[in-house]
Amino acid sequence: MPAQTRLFRCLSDNFGVLLHDPETGATAAIDAPEAAPVEAALKETGWKLTDILVTHHHADHTDGIRALKERHKCRVVAPAGEAAKIPAVDEVVKEGDTVKVGNLAANVIETPGHTAGHISYWFHADKLAFVGDTLFSIGCGRVIEGTPAQMWTSLKKLRDLPDDTQIYCGHEYTLSNIKFARTVEPDNKALAAREAQAKAQIEKGEPTIPVTIGAEKAENPFLRADRADVAANVGMSGKPAAEVFAEIRARKNKF
């Protein structure tokens, strides 16, 4: 039976997600920005929380863990490189490991850059990837603990996932990301169409995710830093892709 998801808002602009295996009844929260919205989503769905899968240690992804674990006695899975900074961890995972939620299986992908030990969870059979703050809809996370080269490598790993993979990211930043992206690729017709779509979604009160890897490859300048036209647009013709990415990220930081 296919996986089911429930997307909801947390804090000011965070996304919370529940992932449910209808065959076994297992349910995972992907990160836990705060407990109350997770509890509300569980009540609405009737699902029972069995797991919390953590992408990275930042408080806006972990502050709800203790309360949820105390109430539900759920398993907390976290990146090995950041477990010491995350509360109530039961299991640590690294690149190449497999995590199961009931009968749903995820490959762990190390995606450092935003934080040093950030990981993503790819449920390949269900065509779902939970990417935390590494990749956003038309954007990417700020490089805080890693280097631009590390982040570019992480983004390429996610870009290599099948085009029909649906990605769930940690924040609703799509419209502001598009505004910046159009300064990098003003003639990108797919990006212009995405802007119209995102505006309509926001006006209806709908989330702008999930999105597919295929769409992001066509529209997200942070995944397109190895294209000659993108490099030229930022005055970096002939430069290595990691340097082009670093320039685009630096521009976004000042935008």
C-alpha positions in Angstrom: 0.0 0.0 0.0 1.4 3.4 -0.9 2.6 5.8 1.8 0.3 8.6 2.9 1.4 12.1 4.0 -0.1 14.9 5.9 1.5 18.4 5.5 0.8 21.3 7.9 2.3 24.5 9.1 4.4 25.0 12.2 5.9 28.1 13.9 5.9 31.1 11.5 7.0 29.5 8.2 8.0 25.9 8.9 6.4 22.8 7.4 5.6 19.8 9.5 4.9 16.4 7.8 3.5 13.1 8.9 4.4 10.0 6.9 2.0 7.1 7.4 2.2 3.4 6.4 -1.4 2.3 6.1 -0.4 -1.4 6.1 1.2 -1.4 9.6 -0.2 1.8 11.0 3.3 3.2 11.7 3.6 7.0 11.4 6.7 9.2 11.4 6.9 13.0 11.9 9.7 14.4 9.7 11.3 16.7 12.2 9.3 18.3 15.1 9.4 22.1 15.0 6.8 22.2 17.8 4.6 19.6 19.4 1.1 21.2 19.2 0.7 21.2 15.4 2.0 17.6 15.2 -0.6 16.6 17.8 -3.3 18.3 15.9 -2.4 16.5 12.7 -2.3 13.2 14.5 -5.8 13.9 15.9 -7.2 14.9 12.5 -5.8 11.8 10.8 -6.3 9.3 13.6 -2.7 8.1 13.1 -0.4 7.0 16.0 3.1 8.5 16.2 5.7 5.8 16.2 8.8 7.6 14.9 10.4 11.0 14.5 13.0 11.3 11.7 15.3 14.3 12.2 17.1 16.0 9.4 19.3 18.4 11.4 19.8 19.9 14.8 18.4 23.4 14.5 15.8 24.3 17.1 13.1 25.0 14.6 13.3 21.4 13.6 13.7 19.8 17.0 12.0 21.8 19.7 8.9 19.5 19.7 10.8 16.2 20.1 10.8 15.9 23.9 7.1 16.5 24.4 6.2 14.2 21.6 8.4 11.4 22.8 7.1 11.8 26.3 3.6 11.4 25.2 3.9 8.8 22.4 7.0 6.9 23.4 8.1 7.1 19.8 11.5 6.3 18.3 13.8 9.3 17.5 16.2 8.8 14.6 18.8 11.4 14.0 22.0 12.1 11.9 25.0 10.5 13.5 27.0 13.7 13.1 24.6 15.8 15.1 23.0 13.4 17.6 24.7 15.1 20.5 22.8 18.3 19.6 19.4 16.7 19.3 17.2 15.7 22.3 16.1 12.1 23.1 17.8 10.3 20.3 17.3 6.5 20.1 19.0 5.7 16.8 21.7 7.4 14.7 22.1 7.0 11.0 24.5 7.9 8.2 25.0 7.8 4.5 23.8 4.5 3.0 21.8 3.4 6.0 18.1 2.4 5.7 15.4 3.6 8.0 12.0 1.9 8.1 8.7 3.3 9.1 6.5 0.3 9.3 7.1 -1.3 5.9 8.2 2.0 4.3 11.9 2.1 3.7 14.1 5.2 3.3 17.7 5.5 2.1 19.7 8.0 4.2 21.5 10.6 2.2 24.1 12.8 3.9 23.5 16.4 2.7 25.8 18.7 4.7 26.2 22.4 4.0 23.4 24.1 6.0 24.6 22.2 9.0 27.6 19.9 9.2 25.7 16.7 9.6 22.4 17.3 7.8 20.7 14.3 6.3 17.8 13.7 3.9 15.5 10.7 3.8 14.6 9.2 0.4 11.7 6.8 0.4 12.5 5.5 -3.1 9.6 3.1 -3.6 7.1 5.8 -2.7 8.9 8.5 -4.7 9.2 10.8 -1.7 12.2 12.7 -0.3 12.3 14.7 2.9 15.2 17.2 2.5 15.0 19.5 5.5 16.8 22.7 4.9 19.2 21.5 2.2 16.9 22.0 -0.8 13.9 24.4 -0.9 11.3 25.0 -3.5 13.3 27.2 -5.9 16.0 27.6 -3.3 18.4 26.0 -1.0 19.4 26.5 2.6 21.8 29.1 3.8 25.4 27.6 4.1 25.9 28.0 7.9 28.2 25.2 9.1 29.6 23.8 5.9 31.1 25.2 2.7 29.5 26.2 -0.6 31.4 23.3 -2.2 29.8 20.9 0.3 26.3 22.3 -0.3 26.8 22.0 -4.0 27.7 18.4 -3.7 24.7 17.8 -1.5 22.4 19.5 -3.9 23.8 17.4 -6.8 23.0 14.2 -4.8 19.3 15.4 -4.5 19.3 16.5 -8.1 20.3 13.0 -9.1 17.1 11.5 -7.6 14.4 10.4 -10.2 12.6 13.3 -11.7 9.2 12.2 -10.4 10.5 12.2 -6.8 8.3 14.5 -4.7 10.4 16.7 -2.3 9.2 18.0 1.1 11.3 20.8 2.5 11.3 22.5 5.9 10.0 26.0 5.1 7.5 28.0 2.9 9.9 30.2 1.1 8.8 29.7 -2.5 7.6 33.1 -3.6 10.6 35.0 -2.1 12.9 32.3 -3.7 11.3 32.9 -7.1 11.7 36.6 -6.8 15.4 36.1 -6.4 15.7 33.3 -8.9 14.3 35.5 -11.6 17.3 37.9 -11.1 19.5 35.0 -12.0 17.4 33.6 -14.9 15.0 36.3 -16.1 14.3 34.5 -19.3 13.4 31.1 -17.7 9.9 30.4 -18.9 9.4 27.4 -16.6 10.3 29.7 -13.7 7.8 32.3 -14.8 5.1 29.7 -15.0 6.0 28.4 -11.5 5.7 32.0 -10.1 2.1 32.2 -11.4 1.3 28.8 -9.9 2.9 29.6 -6.6 1.0 32.9 -6.3 -2.3 31.1 -7.0 -1.5 28.5 -4.3 -0.6 31.1 -1.7 -3.8 33.1 -2.5 -5.8 30.0 -1.9 -4.0 29.3 1.4 -2.4 26.2 -0.1 1.2 25.1 0.4 3.6 25.3 -2.5 5.1 21.9 -1.8 5.6 19.1 -2.5 7.4 19.7 -5.8 9.2 17.3 -8.0 12.9 17.0 -8.6 12.2 17.3 -12.3 10.5 20.7 -11.8 13.3 21.9 -9.6 15.9 20.9 -12.2 14.1 23.2 -14.7 13.4 26.1 -12.4 15.8 26.3 -9.4 19.0 28.2 -10.1 20.8 26.6 -7.2 20.5 23.2 -9.0 21.6 24.8 -12.3 25.0 26.2 -11.4 26.7 23.9 -13.9 24.8 25.3 -16.9 26.8 27.7 -19.1 23.9 30.2 -19.4 23.4 30.4 -15.6 27.1 31.0 -15.1 27.1 33.7 -17.8 24.1 35.4 -16.2 26.1 35.9 -12.9 29.4 36.9 -14.7 31.0 33.5 -14.0 31.5 32.0 -17.5 34.0 29.2 -17.5 34.2 29.0 -13.7 33.7 25.7 -11.9 30.2 24.9 -10.9 30.9 25.0 -7.2 32.2 28.6 -7.6 29.1 29.6 -9.6 26.9 28.1 -6.9 28.8 30.0 -4.2 28.3 33.3 -6.2 24.5 32.6 -6.5 24.3 31.7 -2.8 26.2 34.9 -1.8 23.8 37.0 -3.9 20.8 35.4 -2.3 22.3 36.2 1.2 22.2 39.9 0.3 18.9 39.8 -1.6 
